[in-house]
Amino acid sequence: MVLQPIQQYVKFLLDKIPPGILVHKDSTLTAVEKVLCDTIESKIYPYTHYEPIIDNKDDRGEVKSLAFIAVKGYNPEHKGNNCYNILTAFC
């Protein structure tokens, strides 16, 4: 459950012109990108609490987000951050 003030803030950011945040969806992945995402997820998940077979919530967002970022080629601004380090280790 997301707190009401957080929901309102996210809606505010989405409604700005230009938007203050971008929401990326798996539905934007091509067939090839989907295969790459699944492959990267399969390499990452053993190091987390996420179990793809049961699709539990534990670390699901982190695993899927990292795979999506890697496939789309989004480059974190600071190479010293954890996201960059994890992507470099697995990709």
C-alpha positions in Angstrom: 0.0 0.0 0.0 1.4 3.4 -1.0 0.7 6.3 1.2 -1.6 9.0 -0.1 1.0 11.8 0.0 3.4 9.7 -2.1 0.6 8.9 -4.6 -0.2 12.6 -4.9 3.5 13.5 -5.4 4.0 10.9 -8.1 0.8 12.1 -9.9 2.1 15.6 -9.6 5.4 14.6 -11.2 3.7 12.6 -14.0 1.3 15.5 -14.8 4.1 18.1 -15.2 5.0 19.3 -18.6 7.5 18.0 -19.3 7.0 15.1 -16.9 9.1 15.1 -13.7 9.5 11.3 -13.9 9.2 8.7 -16.6 7.5 5.4 -16.1 8.9 2.6 -18.2 6.9 -0.5 -18.9 7.8 -4.1 -19.9 5.3 -3.7 -22.7 7.7 -1.4 -24.5 10.3 -4.2 -24.9 10.7 -5.8 -28.3 10.8 -9.6 -28.5 14.6 -9.6 -28.5 14.8 -7.2 -25.6 12.3 -9.5 -23.6 14.6 -12.5 -24.1 17.6 -10.4 -23.0 15.7 -9.2 -20.0 14.7 -12.8 -19.0 18.3 -13.9 -19.4 19.7 -11.1 -17.2 17.0 -11.7 -14.6 18.0 -15.4 -14.5 21.6 -14.3 -13.7 20.6 -11.8 -11.0 17.8 -13.5 -9.1 19.9 -16.2 -7.4 21.6 -13.5 -5.4 18.3 -12.1 -4.1 15.1 -13.3 -2.3 13.2 -13.3 -5.6 11.9 -16.7 -6.9 10.7 -16.3 -10.6 8.8 -19.6 -10.5 6.5 -18.4 -7.7 6.9 -14.7 -8.7 7.1 -13.6 -5.1 7.4 -9.9 -4.2 10.7 -10.2 -2.4 13.3 -8.2 -4.5 11.2 -8.7 -7.7 11.2 -5.0 -8.5 15.0 -4.8 -8.0 15.7 -7.8 -10.3 13.3 -6.7 -13.0 14.4 -3.1 -12.9 18.1 -3.9 -13.1 17.4 -6.2 -16.1 15.3 -3.6 -17.8 17.9 -0.9 -17.3 20.6 -3.2 -18.7 18.6 -4.0 -21.8 17.5 -0.5 -22.6 21.1 0.8 -22.0 20.2 3.4 -19.4 23.4 4.7 -17.9 23.3 5.7 -14.3 24.7 9.2 -13.8 27.3 8.2 -11.3 29.5 5.1 -11.9 30.1 4.8 -8.2 26.5 3.9 -7.4 25.2 0.4 -6.6 23.0 0.1 -9.7 26.1 0.6 -12.0 28.2 -1.8 -10.0 25.5 -4.5 -10.1 24.9 -4.1 -13.9 28.6 -4.2 -14.6 29.0 -7.4 -12.6 26.1 -9.3 -14.4 26.1 -7.9 -17.9 
